[in-house]
Structures are given as C-alpha cells and as structure tokens.
Amino acid sequence: MTSYFALDWYFITLIFFAGLYCMLVSRSLIRQFIGLELMFKSCGLGLISVGALTNNLALAQALIITMIVMEVVAVAVGLSLLVKT
C-alpha cells in the first residue's frame, strides 16, 4: 500500500496558502470570507490526514466537529458585519 501522506500535505498547504493569499490581497469582505473558509477547510483536511495516519480517527472527528462550530460562529459574525456595511 502506498502512503500518500506527503501528497496530502502538499495539497493541504497549497489550499491553506491560497486562502491566505485570498484574504490578504482582496479588499472585498466576501472574498476574504472565501479565503477564511479555504483556510478552515485545509485545517480540517490536515486533521483528517493526521487522524488517518495515526489510526486515531475518533479524536480527529471530535476536533473536526469543534472546528465546524468555530467556523459557523466566524461565518455568522462575518455575515453580520457584511450586512451592517
């Protein structure tokens, strides 16, 4: 069985830096939220990849659920700021 761990981290890093670039370069709040979502999704993929590598998927699932809750809060605050402007 071939290990794709290095390839996973290559794409996770690529997605994270694409989101960071999107947040830093764009002036539109919607594009910044898209960049933030890309960063959240890459962190989630990283947690899943590490959980699969260490055979500890239960901890990875718990962390993903916590991260989804944090993501919902961030989106709610961001959209409320967008509506006010």
Summary of the structure (lengths in Angstrom):
residues: 85
radius of gyration: 14.9
end to end distance: 52.9
largest distance: 52.9
contacts: 223
relative contact order: 0.13
helix: 87%
strand: 0%
